């Protein structure tokens, strides 16, 4: 079984984040927040970075990630 077979409808989706929209590259039910590690159902996805191609669970996670990266964190 390869990693694409592990994704599928109930697994983690792979997205290409665009301005005000996203494109599904590999279908799935959720993406993972880059800051918290929380699973975000695609229907609830509202925050992401086009430049970093990362998803965030909420505005607080987005802000925290931005501040950490500006301070030289990873």
TISE-549724 format. One record per residue: x, y, z of N, C-alpha, C in turn. Coordinates in pm, whole numbers, plus 50000, padded with zeros to 5 digits. Layout:
<sites>
- nx | ny | nz | cax | cay | caz | cx | cy | cz
- X | Y | Z | X | Y | Z | X | Y | Z;
...
</sites>
This chain:
<sites>
- nx | ny | nz | cax | cay | caz | cx | cy | cz
- 50085 | 49882 | 50000 | 50000 | 50000 | 50000 | 50090 | 50124 | 50000;
- 50063 | 50218 | 49909 | 50143 | 50340 | 49907 | 50073 | 50453 | 49980;
- 50141 | 50567 | 49995 | 50085 | 50676 | 50074 | 49959 | 50736 | 50013;
- 49943 | 50727 | 49881 | 49822 | 50779 | 49819 | 49701 | 50691 | 49853;
- 49724 | 50564 | 49869 | 49616 | 50475 | 49908 | 49575 | 50498 | 50053;
- 49667 | 50547 | 50134 | 49635 | 50577 | 50274 | 49551 | 50703 | 50287;
- 49559 | 50793 | 50191 | 49483 | 50917 | 50196 | 49337 | 50886 | 50167;
- 49298 | 50899 | 50042 | 49162 | 50867 | 50003 | 49059 | 50957 | 50067;
- 48938 | 50914 | 50067 | 48825 | 50997 | 50110 | 48827 | 51029 | 50258;
- 48873 | 50940 | 50344 | 48869 | 50963 | 50488 | 49003 | 51006 | 50545;
- 49106 | 51006 | 50463 | 49239 | 51041 | 50511 | 49270 | 51189 | 50494;
- 49397 | 51220 | 50499 | 49441 | 51359 | 50486 | 49446 | 51400 | 50339;
- 49386 | 51515 | 50311 | 49388 | 51570 | 50176 | 49518 | 51646 | 50153;
- 49557 | 51657 | 50030 | 49668 | 51744 | 49991 | 49609 | 51852 | 49904;
- 49634 | 51977 | 49942 | 49575 | 52091 | 49873 | 49681 | 52183 | 49818;
- 49644 | 52257 | 49716 | 49724 | 52369 | 49667 | 49646 | 52493 | 49707;
- 49705 | 52573 | 49796 | 49636 | 52690 | 49849 | 49653 | 52808 | 49754;
- 49541 | 52869 | 49721 | 49536 | 52982 | 49629 | 49480 | 53102 | 49704;
- 49478 | 53218 | 49639 | 49415 | 53336 | 49698 | 49265 | 53312 | 49707;
- 49211 | 53308 | 49827 | 49068 | 53292 | 49857 | 49007 | 53159 | 49811;
- 49088 | 53061 | 49779 | 49038 | 52930 | 49737 | 49152 | 52830 | 49748;
- 49119 | 52703 | 49728 | 49221 | 52599 | 49724 | 49183 | 52496 | 49620;
- 49283 | 52423 | 49574 | 49264 | 52318 | 49474 | 49302 | 52186 | 49539;
- 49217 | 52086 | 49526 | 49243 | 51954 | 49582 | 49339 | 51880 | 49489;
- 49455 | 51843 | 49544 | 49554 | 51768 | 49469 | 49533 | 51619 | 49493;
- 49516 | 51582 | 49621 | 49484 | 51445 | 49660 | 49360 | 51452 | 49750;
- 49250 | 51388 | 49711 | 49127 | 51394 | 49790 | 49145 | 51339 | 49931;
- 49072 | 51396 | 50023 | 49073 | 51351 | 50161 | 48969 | 51426 | 50240;
- 48957 | 51393 | 50367 | 48855 | 51453 | 50452 | 48905 | 51572 | 50531;
- 49036 | 51584 | 50548 | 49090 | 51690 | 50634 | 49231 | 51729 | 50591;
- 49278 | 51841 | 50646 | 49419 | 51881 | 50639 | 49465 | 51903 | 50782;
- 49595 | 51913 | 50802 | 49651 | 51929 | 50936 | 49701 | 52071 | 50955;
- 49666 | 52132 | 51068 | 49711 | 52266 | 51102 | 49862 | 52267 | 51120;
- 49930 | 52361 | 51053 | 50076 | 52371 | 51060 | 50124 | 52414 | 51199;
- 50040 | 52481 | 51276 | 50080 | 52529 | 51408 | 50041 | 52433 | 51520;
- 49919 | 52383 | 51518 | 49868 | 52303 | 51630 | 49871 | 52153 | 51605;
- 49877 | 52112 | 51479 | 49870 | 51970 | 51446 | 49728 | 51916 | 51445;
- 49631 | 52003 | 51470 | 49490 | 51964 | 51473 | 49440 | 51931 | 51332;
- 49356 | 51829 | 51324 | 49293 | 51795 | 51196 | 49180 | 51894 | 51168;
- 49179 | 51948 | 51046 | 49078 | 52046 | 51006 | 48995 | 51985 | 50894;
- 48867 | 51955 | 50919 | 48782 | 51906 | 50810 | 48779 | 52010 | 50697;
- 48780 | 51966 | 50573 | 48783 | 52060 | 50461 | 48667 | 52159 | 50464;
- 48552 | 52115 | 50511 | 48436 | 52204 | 50519 | 48457 | 52317 | 50619;
- 48552 | 52301 | 50712 | 48578 | 52403 | 50814 | 48706 | 52482 | 50788;
- 48776 | 52454 | 50680 | 48902 | 52521 | 50650 | 48876 | 52665 | 50607;
- 48930 | 52761 | 50684 | 48911 | 52903 | 50654 | 49042 | 52981 | 50646;
- 49149 | 52926 | 50704 | 49274 | 53000 | 50715 | 49390 | 52920 | 50659;
- 49470 | 52986 | 50571 | 49589 | 52922 | 50516 | 49684 | 53028 | 50464;
- 49806 | 52985 | 50436 | 49907 | 53073 | 50378 | 49937 | 53026 | 50237;
- 49917 | 53115 | 50142 | 49950 | 53084 | 50003 | 50101 | 53071 | 49988;
- 50175 | 53164 | 50050 | 50321 | 53163 | 50038 | 50385 | 53038 | 50096;
- 50338 | 52994 | 50213 | 50396 | 52877 | 50279 | 50322 | 52748 | 50247;
- 50206 | 52759 | 50182 | 50124 | 52641 | 50150 | 50094 | 52560 | 50275;
- 50043 | 52632 | 50379 | 50009 | 52571 | 50508 | 49866 | 52606 | 50545;
- 49801 | 52515 | 50615 | 49666 | 52538 | 50668 | 49674 | 52568 | 50817;
- 49574 | 52642 | 50868 | 49567 | 52676 | 51010 | 49426 | 52650 | 51062;
- 49418 | 52603 | 51185 | 49290 | 52567 | 51245 | 49202 | 52689 | 51270;
- 49263 | 52802 | 51304 | 49188 | 52924 | 51333 | 49280 | 53044 | 51320;
- 49223 | 53163 | 51339 | 49301 | 53285 | 51322 | 49414 | 53295 | 51425;
- 49390 | 53244 | 51545 | 49494 | 53247 | 51649 | 49615 | 53163 | 51609;
- 49590 | 53046 | 51553 | 49699 | 52959 | 51508 | 49776 | 53025 | 51394;
- 49704 | 53090 | 51304 | 49767 | 53160 | 51193 | 49859 | 53271 | 51243;
- 49810 | 53351 | 51337 | 49888 | 53460 | 51393 | 50010 | 53408 | 51470;
- 49990 | 53305 | 51549 | 50100 | 53247 | 51625 | 50209 | 53195 | 51533;
- 50171 | 53128 | 51426 | 50268 | 53075 | 51329 | 50344 | 53190 | 51262;
- 50272 | 53293 | 51222 | 50335 | 53409 | 51157 | 50437 | 53475 | 51251;
- 50400 | 53493 | 51376 | 50490 | 53555 | 51473 | 50613 | 53468 | 51498;
- 50595 | 53338 | 51509 | 50706 | 53246 | 51531 | 50804 | 53250 | 51415;
- 50752 | 53253 | 51293 | 50839 | 53254 | 51176 | 50914 | 53386 | 51163;
- 50850 | 53495 | 51200 | 50917 | 53625 | 51196 | 51029 | 53635 | 51299;
- 51017 | 53558 | 51406 | 51119 | 53558 | 51511 | 51227 | 53453 | 51484;
- 51219 | 53389 | 51369 | 51320 | 53292 | 51330 | 51289 | 53150 | 51370;
- 51167 | 53121 | 51412 | 51128 | 52985 | 51448 | 51096 | 52901 | 51328;
- 51065 | 52774 | 51353 | 51026 | 52684 | 51244 | 50888 | 52632 | 51266;
</sites>
